[in-house]
């Protein structure tokens, strides 16, 4: 009998393969032919087949058009990181012995690293990390298959209960799906939120280093997927995130399962009130610091997209006024250069997020004049005409006046190069989500901010979820270049993430994501977000205070946001 064939097209090249061939074998065939051309500078870790994301162990059963996902792509990079974490967990259990490990927790990212802690009958020191790294290297060298199997949800819950992985048991208790996918490396089995590499041999680049009370696993970034750069400690950022996690542990809401259980058993009202009170106390504390040093006349607030900068700035102004100061809130956007002078990015599009899009010289001139006590007319940028305008908005500093400046370049010293350092108070704000899916699966802060932005853009700009997702990579590039590199320059870092917010955002963002066509390029990301939201028990927004930062996104804020 003649063997059945299928036609596979990659980069406009079509070849025939036996029906039922794995995508991994297809990748291997094309990679071998492309080696001389150096087409794939990074490892191919997933594929897109007829518009659907596929792991490499899956089989092609019909003609298809395939594109390769490498570790230089965002989806591929996340797959690499996730697979590296699984290898790390297995190596720790192998070195320490399962009976000696109470839990291993991934907490948050710090630049190009993830921070972990371990509890159990073991000593976390340099020698232990050396043995773990050595074991990870062995596992990678052996190219052990990372196997995937689908099991009944009840069976998975029972298995995790027996293994004392109670966080996973609790997570699955609130899922509506009857089946879940489990991954295994030899005898080690776990549950993961997202796709994995085909085998351990893909995860060749990593390092381990002791840090604070735990350790970090340092991984390549998406731009250089085969380079592990030295870990740069971020002590300010670590301190803020550690305090947030300690609070969540005290409130018993460290994971999505914890949050769901609390909502299901007692509702969300008390949790909302406690979280909002805590955030207000943080804002009041920042106001205290500004008031205690009257040389601080320029409060500069910066943070990535959808961090709640506008609501935070308004709430800080209220606290400053309550302390007897006279705050004046302005946006750096009012100092945009005229649109025809805006620089272009590498794609020929206007780059509104680079420093050169701001009239830095004019900003410094106006701020210096204010500090000298002169009367200054402040500009207002007209976004319809693309030009600055002057409408009689005069300001003159007295003893109690303070300028609160909101803009993405606030922590960059080039933005305020002419201003005395003692006059500036720098604040970095970001939605640093601390709640985990479970102990082994973290929620990237970028996911929380993207969900915020999808919700706000649809409400205030009529922008579809598809358009917001399409623009998100460009937004992220601007953040990497203009914001994150300066975050440790801040006098204060504040986390704007609210422990309950994902449960509220779900109500608004799910219908928007379902509106994305299955054939659209953005559908893959929408599907990933929908799968994530499926873990979460929703709550209505009626109980959220009207001055909450979350109101900036879901609507109903008392501020003009």
HELIX and SHEET records of a PDB file:
HELIX    1   1 UNK A   23  UNK A   34  1                                  12    
HELIX    2   2 UNK A   74  UNK A   96  1                                  23    
HELIX    3   3 UNK A   98  UNK A  100  5                                   3    
HELIX    4   4 UNK A  126  UNK A  141  1                                  16    
HELIX    5   5 UNK A  153  UNK A  162  1                                  10    
HELIX    6   6 UNK A  166  UNK A  173  1                                   8    
HELIX    7   7 UNK A  200  UNK A  202  5                                   3    
HELIX    8   8 UNK A  235  UNK A  250  1                                  16    
HELIX    9   9 UNK A  256  UNK A  266  1                                  11    
HELIX   10  10 UNK A  269  UNK A  291  1                                  23    
HELIX   11  11 UNK A  309  UNK A  322  1                                  14    
HELIX   12  12 UNK A  332  UNK A  335  5                                   4    
HELIX   13  13 UNK A  339  UNK A  341  5                                   3    
HELIX   14  14 UNK A  355  UNK A  357  5                                   3    
HELIX   15  15 UNK A  360  UNK A  371  1                                  12    
HELIX   16  16 UNK A  421  UNK A  423  5                                   3    
HELIX   17  17 UNK A  445  UNK A  460  1                                  16    
HELIX   18  18 UNK A  465  UNK A  482  1                                  18    
HELIX   19  19 UNK A  484  UNK A  489  5                                   6    
HELIX   20  20 UNK A  501  UNK A  514  1                                  14    
HELIX   21  21 UNK A  523  UNK A  533  1                                  11    
HELIX   22  22 UNK A  551  UNK A  554  1                                   4    
SHEET    1   A 5 UNK A  13  UNK A  18  0                                        
SHEET    2   A 5 UNK A   5  UNK A  10 -1                                        
SHEET    3   A 5 UNK A  64  UNK A  70  1                                        
SHEET    4   A 5 UNK A  44  UNK A  49 -1                                        
SHEET    5   A 5 UNK A  52  UNK A  54 -1                                        
SHEET    1   B 2 UNK A  21  UNK A  22  0                                        
SHEET    2   B 2 UNK A  59  UNK A  60 -1                                        
SHEET    1   C 4 UNK A 101  UNK A 110  0                                        
SHEET    2   C 4 UNK A 113  UNK A 120 -1                                        
SHEET    3   C 4 UNK A 214  UNK A 218 -1                                        
SHEET    4   C 4 UNK A 207  UNK A 211 -1                                        
SHEET    1   D 3 UNK A 147  UNK A 152  0                                        
SHEET    2   D 3 UNK A 179  UNK A 185 -1                                        
SHEET    3   D 3 UNK A 188  UNK A 191 -1                                        
SHEET    1   E 5 UNK A 326  UNK A 331  0                                        
SHEET    2   E 5 UNK A 401  UNK A 406  1                                        
SHEET    3   E 5 UNK A 298  UNK A 302  1                                        
SHEET    4   E 5 UNK A 424  UNK A 430  1                                        
SHEET    5   E 5 UNK A 492  UNK A 495  1                                        
SHEET    1   F 2 UNK A 375  UNK A 377  0                                        
SHEET    2   F 2 UNK A 394  UNK A 396 -1                                        
SHEET    1   G 2 UNK A 380  UNK A 382  0                                        
SHEET    2   G 2 UNK A 387  UNK A 389 -1                                        
END                                                                             
